[in-house]
Amino acid sequence: MTRSHAHRIATVVLPVVAGLTIALTGLLVDPSPARGEAVEATHCFTGTFTAISGSQELTSASHWAHHGIVRSSNKKFENAATYCGGANRGTGPTRQGYVLCRMVDADGDIIMIGDQYATLKYSLKFLEGTGKWKDVTGGVQVEEIGRSPKPAMPNSYHACVQWKGTYEVRR
């Protein structure tokens, strides 16, 4: 091998090998965190609301509560019962508010879910839990997929939302 040939190999191959070594070492020393387990679900609910503002000059504001059920291919979420409450200002795509939900699974274990929201597509976080849900983290993207155009009773509503996200339980 000539000296110029060895020099070319050193200037081309060695930086590539060094880069790959650094990249692989980084993966072994600092692996990226697990993405968690996926959850997709449909959450349907019915509830009532009470107006807070009551003035034509103010943006509408209300507090509300609803009960529902979760349907999911993820067995841990399937048929979980929910109770959610919150307050919002505005309506439809301009609304803003805060929600807290208590979800009880088939075993009686609980997850608290909540966050601020705006518009009809938003995120909710898994805040804490009991039993198998202790130390739960993660969350879901929420998007409305159906709403009854006419309520069954005055000041009531009936809707379904789609959840897509991930969760992890650290033990």
N, C-alpha and C positions, 0 to 999 in steps of 0.2 A: 504494500500500500504506500503510495507516495505521500509526501508530507502535505501537499495541497489537498489531496483526497481526504486525508485524516482531518484536516482543518475544516473542510466542508461538512463532514459528518458531525464534527463537534459543534459547529455553529448552527446546524439544523436539527439534529436528532437530540442532542443534550437538552436544549431548552424545552422541547416537547416532552421528553421523559421527565424532566424536573417538574413541569407543570402538571402532568398526570399524577406524579407522586404526591405533590402538594394537595391536589384535588381529592385523591383517594384517602390521604391521611385525614383531611378535614372531614370527610364522611364518616370515617371510623371513630375519630375523636369526638366530634360534635354532630351526631346524627340529628336530622330534622325531627321535630316532635311528631308523634303519631297524629294523624288527622282525626282520629276518633271514629266512632261508628255512625254510619249514615242513618238518618231518619227522614222518611217522607210520610206525611199523614194528611188526612182531611179532618178538620175540626169544625163540627156543626154545632150551632147554639141558638138559643132564644133568650131574649132578655127584655128588660124595661129600662127606660131612662126618665130622668126628671130634669126639666129645664132649670137653669140657674139664673141666667141673665134676665129674661122676661121683658126686654125692651127692644123696640124697633131700631133704636139708635146704637145698640151694642151688637157685636158679633155673638151669635148664639153660643151658649155654653151649657153643658149638661153633665150630670154624673149618671153612671149606668152600672148595671150588673147583669150578668148572664150565666146560664148553666148550659153545659154541652157534653158532647161525647167525641172521643178521638177514634178514628178508624185508620189503621195502619197495617202494612205487611210486617212491620217490626213488632213482634209479639209483646215486647216490653211496653209498648204504647197502645196496643190494640184494646179498644173498648174502655179506655181510661175515662173517668168522669172529670169534668172541669167545673170550676166556679171562678169567674173573673169579675173584677170590678175596676172602675177607673173614672176618669173625668176627661172631657175634651172640650175644645173650643173650635168652632167652625163645623162645617159638615162636608161630607163627601171627600173629594180630592184635596180640599184645602184645610181639612181638620188637623188638629194637633192635640196630643194628650199623653196620658200616662196610664198604663195597665199593669195590674198584678193578677196572676192566676194561680190557683191551687189545682194541681192535677193529681188525682188519686188513681193508681194503677190497680190491676186485678188482685194483687197481693196486699193492698192497703198502704203501700209505700207512696210517699208524696214528693212531688217536685214543685217548687215555687218558680214561676216563670214571670218575667216582666221587663219593662223598659219604657222609655218614651217612644211615641210613634208620631208619624205624620203621613198624610195621604193614605191611600188604600193599599200600599205595598211598603212593608217595614220589617224590622228585625226585632226579635225577642230573645232574651238571654235566659239560660237555665241558671237560676240564682243560687239555689241550695236544695237539699233533699234529705229524706230519711231512708232508713233501710238500705236497699240496693242502690239508691240514688244519692247516698251520702257522698259529699265532695264531687257532685256532678258539675261539669263545665260544658260550655258550648252554647248553641242556640239555633234558631231557625229563622229563615226568611218567611214572611207571611204575605200571602196575596189573596185577596177576596176572589172567590170563584162563583159565588151566587148569593143573591139576596132577594127575599120576597118583596115584590113591588108594593104590596098592601099588607100591613100588619094584621094579625088576628084580633088584637085588642089595641085600643088607643095607647100611645106612648110605648109600644113594644116593637121589637124587630126580630128577624129570623134570618140567619146567614150561615154560609160555609166558607172557610178559608183553607188554603193549601199551605202546609208546612214543608219546608225543605231545609235540611241542615245537618249538623253533626253534633255528637255529644261524646263526652268521655267521663268515666268515673274513675278517679284516682284513688288508689288504695295503697 
